[in-house]
């Protein structure tokens, strides 16, 4: 059956199904044309995954349960114990809240005697559960912010205040929209000049760097062609999971409407690549122009000791660490919020640019884009 029918029967999206396939939880068969063919057994597996995820089981636990169905009673017993413990902790908090509410309803204020009485109940409950807030956390020193970030924040704040004041002054002086439209190109030109000068100011004797990473127990370099990945057991596929012949033309395949993103995959290990040279090549002869890694890529080692589970704050420190005293990187921009739920950041070396994107505080991808292929 087609994936659309699977979506309707299981009530989940195509992206969910592809994700579970990438995690190795679902392995549908493929026909002679290398298209996925889902069977009734795949539907059963998917519904098991959906149920266990609803019960708050991790992907690793689900993997173990699918491999060994006899382990399900053990996992259920452990999960039930966790839920019972959490329920008991909530009940302990509720009892103290009810006691306090009853006292206040009898016109008793929250005085010292009532506080002591409730704290006594807390002490009794604390001997059984770790439910209550640990006050020692309030005594922890606040983390010191990096001086470079502090200076950058102060500069940005001052610049924004200055821009706001100037904008208000301009609005007061403008007598018509026509005058404002005349000044707009001038302001835009000034802004572009500032950005150009600001960029030049960050360049400090950049040195050569290169990309190398390890996947599936094999180390690759930026000058490796696709053929070297194929020799290591990888295969090429599009974003729908359809395999692509190494002898196919990159440009011709790219112009075929649907797939616009290509992957190199070996088992659970995968990453996206692109090619932006004007000269057309067959896939096997391509020298990739960019490498994009995702949290589920199962990469063993990334350049510059980067990882795919860093938080936004950790990435800020990561980018700062790349700005060594020798001026290794041409430019490093602080993380810039695009909206309330997403953040992007980029940093450049002489040979490549690192791009990241976060959503809801979680890293979505880490991309290395070659600036020059020599």
N, C-alpha and C positions, 0 to 999 in steps of 0.2 A: 504494500500500500504506500501511497505518497505521504510526504511529511505533513501536508495540509490535513489529511484525514487523521493523522496521529495527533495533531494539535487539537482538533475538534473532539476526539475521543478522550483525551487526557486533560484537556482544559488548560494547557500551558502553551507558551509561545515557541516559535521556531528557535529563538535565541537560547531558551532554556534547554531544549533538546540538544542543540549543538554543544552547549556548555557541558552537559552530562557526557556527551561523547568524548569531548576533549579531556575530561577527567577520567576516562576509562570505565565509567559506570555502565555505558550503553555501547554495544558494538554491533550495529546492523550489518547485514550482508550487502554485497554490491553485485549488480548484474554485469552482463558482458560489456556494457557501455560505461561501467564504473559509477553508476548512479546508485544511491542507497535504496534498498528495498526493505521496508519494515514489515515484520511478521507479528503474529499474535503474541509470541513470546516476548518481543520487544515492548509491546503494550503492557504486558504484565510487569516487566522490569521497571518501566517508567512509573507505573502506578505504585509499585513498592517504594521507589525513590521519593515520589511525591508525599506518600504517607509518612515515611520515616523523617523527611525534612520538616513536615508539619509537627512532628513529635520532638523537634529540636535535636535530632541526631546530626553529627558532623558527617562530612563527605567521606572521611577516612573510616568512620564507623559503618556507614552504609556500604562501603567497598568490602569491608570484612564480612558483613551480614550477607551480601550477595554471593560472595565466594564460599561462605560456610553458613548455610541457612540454620544449622543446628546451634549457632552461636546467638541467635535472636533472643531466646529466653534469658540468657545471661545479660545481654545489653538492655533488655526491657527491665530487668530487675534493678540494674544499676541506675537507669534513668528514673525509675519509679522512686528509688531511694533519694535521688537528688531533688525530685519534685516534692516529695514528702517533707524533706528537711526545709526546703524553701517555704512551703506552706506553714510549717510549724513556726518558723521565724516570723513570718507575716502575722500569724495569730498572736504571738507574744507582743509585738508592737501594737496590735489592735486592742489587746486587753488593757494596756497602760493608757492608751488614748481614751478608751471608754471610761476608765476610772477617773481620769482627769476631767473629761466632759461632764461626768456625773457630779463631781465636786463643784465645778463652775456653775452648773445648773441650779445649785442650792445657794447661789449668791456668795460663794467662797472665792475670793480673789487668788491669783497666783502668787501667794506670799511664800515666805521662807519655809513655813511648816509644810505647806502643800508640796513645795519643791522637794524637801527632804523625804517626804512620804513616797513621792513618785520615784525619786532616785534610789530609794531603798528597794522598790519593786524592780527597777532596772538592774540593780546589783544582783538580785536573786535570779533574774532571767539570764543575765550575762554569764552566770556560771554554767548555764546549759547551752546557750547559743552565742554565736559571734555576730548577732544581728545589729547591735547598736554601733553608732558611729564612734570611731577611735579618735579621741580628742588629741592624741599625739600628732595626728596629721596636721592639726592647726598650728602646731609649733614648728613644723618643718620650714626651713628657710626657703624663700622664693628663689627659683633658678635665676642666676644672673644672665642678663641678656648680653649678647656679643656687642662690644663697643661699636663695631662697624654698623650693625643693624640699628643701634641707638642713634648714631649720627645720621644715618640715612633717613630714619623716621622723622628726626627733628628737621632735616633739610626739606623733606617732602611736605611736612606740616607747614613749615614757614613759607614754602613756595606756593602751596594751595591758598594760604591766607593772603599772601601778596596778590595772587591772581584774582582771588575773590574781591579784594579791595579795589583793584584796578578795574575789574569788570563792572562793579557798582559805579565807579567814577565815570567810566565810559558811557554807561547807560544813562546817567544823569546828564551828560554833556550832549548826547545825541539828540538832535531835534527831529529826526525823521529816520525811517527805515533805510532810505537811500544812503545816508551818511554811514550807517552801520554796514551796509553791503560794500561800500567802498573800502572800509577798514578791514573787512574780513579777509580778503586775499593777502593784505599786508601782515596781519596777525598769523595767518597760516604759514607764510614765508618765514617769518621770524621763528615760529615753532620748529620748522624743518631745519633751519640753520642751527638752532639750539641743539637739536637731536644729533646733527652731524658733528658739531663741536664736542658734545658730550661723549659721543662714541669714540672720537679720536683721542679724547683725554684718557680713556680707559686702556688704550693700547700701550703695553709696556714690554717690548722685546719678546714677542711670543716665540716659543720654541716648537719644534716639530713633535707631533704625537701621532700615535696610530691606534687603531681599534683591533682588539683581539678578545675573543670570548670562547668559553668552553661549553659545549652541549653534547649530550650523549657520549661522554668520555672522549671527546675529540675537540681540539683547539683549532679555531679558524681565525683568519686575519682579513683585513679590509681588502687586500689585493687578491683574495681567493675568488676564482670564478665559480659559477653554479656547478660546473662539472666536478669540482673538488668536493662539494657537498653531496652530489650524487654518488661519488666514489665512496663516501663515508656512510652510505645507506639511506640518505634522505631522498624524498621525492617531492615533486612540485604539484601544488593543487591550488584551485581558486577558492574564493570565500564561501562557496557552496560545498566544498569538499570534493570537487571533481578533479581527478588527476589530469595533468597536462603533460604532453610529450616533450621531452628535452629538446627534440629537434624542431618544435613548433616556433614560428616567428613571434617575437615578443610584441611587436607593433600590431600585427594582424590579430593576435589573440586579445590584445587590449582594446581593439576597435570593435570587438564583437559584443556590443550592447551591455550585457549583464556584468560579468566579473571585472572589477577594477582593482582588486587587491590580490596579490599572489603570496603564497606561503611556501616555505620549505619545512617539511615535517618528517620526523622519524619517531614513531610511537607517540608518546605524550609530549615529546619535545618539538617545538615549532616556533617560527618567527616570520614576520612579514618582510618582504623586500620590495624595492622599486628600482627602476632603471630609467634615467632621464637624459641619456645621450641621444643625439640626433641620428646617429648611425644605427640602423636596425640590426639586431642579432638574434640568433636562435637562443632559446632559454639557457642551454648548457654553456654557451660562450659568454653569457652576460657577466659583467663585473658590477655587482649591486651598488646603487647610489645611496641607499638607506637601509637600515636594519631597525625593525620595530619589535620590541619585546613586550609581552603582556604578563600579568601576575601568574597566569597558568602556563607559561611557556616552558617550565621545567628547565631553565638555564642553570648550569652549574656555577659559572663565574662570568661576571660582566666587567667591562673596562672600568678602571679607576675604583675598583672595589664597590661599585654601586650594587644595590639590591632592589628587588621588586616588591618589598613589603615596607618600605620607608614611609613614614608620615610626612606631612608637609614641613613640619618643623625640622625633622631629620634631614630632609632634602635641602633646606636652607643652609644647614651646617655643612652638608656635603658639597654644595656649590662654593661655599666660602673656603673650604679646604682646598679646592682646586685653584684658588687664587693665591699661589705661593709667592714668595718674595722675588722669585726670578721672573714673574710675569708670564707664567705658563699659558694662561688663557687670555685671549684678546679682549673679551668682554664678559662680564657676569652680571646679569640683571637680577635684582631681588624678585622674589615671587610676587606676581601681580594678579590680584583678584579680577576675574572677568565678570563674575556675578556672585551671588551669595553661595552658590553650590559648586562652583568650579574654579580651578586655578591652573594657570599655565606658567611655565618657566623655561628659559633657554640659556645656554652658555656656549661660547665658541672657543675652539682651539684654532690653530693655523690650518688644520686639515679637516675638521668636522665640527658639527654643531649638535649639542645634546638638547633634545626637546622632551618635556614631561607634561602630563595633563592629569589633574586630580578632579574627582567628583565626589562630593560629600566627604572630603577628607581622605579618600582612598585613591591610590595611584591606578590610573587606567592604562597607561602605556609609557614606555621609555624608548625614545627613538634617537638613533645616531644617523645624522645626515652628512655625507661626505661633501666637503666644499670643493675639493679638487681630487681628481683621480689621476695620479701620476705614477 
